[in-house]
Amino acid sequence: MQITIKAFLLVFLLTCYGCVSTTFLPTDESAIYAPTESIKVYWEEPQKSYTIIGRVSAESEDLDEETLFKELKQKAMAAGAHAIIMGGTSQQSSVVGTPIYGGGTLIVPVSSTRIDAMAIRFAD
């Protein structure tokens, strides 16, 4: 029985390690932009004219904030953003219960970090 629990934990950790979920929610689904090769990061609104093209976010249960930040920028560049205006960072903790063969439940604590930003394009 002890080997089964260890094997489960090993498989669980290996499948989750390095997982990151990035999303882009466009403000106009009909607008398509060519990917960009670089991106500027703003912590407050830029002084030049821009259009918000969508919201971009990155979330993971095991990656640090720096790695999530890099993934967030990659997703924004793929969507055609010239820059991002950083939003908030949030952390959430919970537990996951998995039934164990022979009875009982394996409880594993899980915490995730999420960062959000607005993807923008500057006026030509």
Buried (B, 14 or more C-beta within 10 A) or exposed (E): EEEEBEEBEEEBEEEBEEEBEBEBEBEEEEEEBEEBEEBBEBEEEEEEEBEBBBBBBBBBBBBEBEBBBEBBBBBBBBBBBBBBBBBEEEEEEEEEEEEEEEEEEBEBEEEBBBBBBBBBBEEE
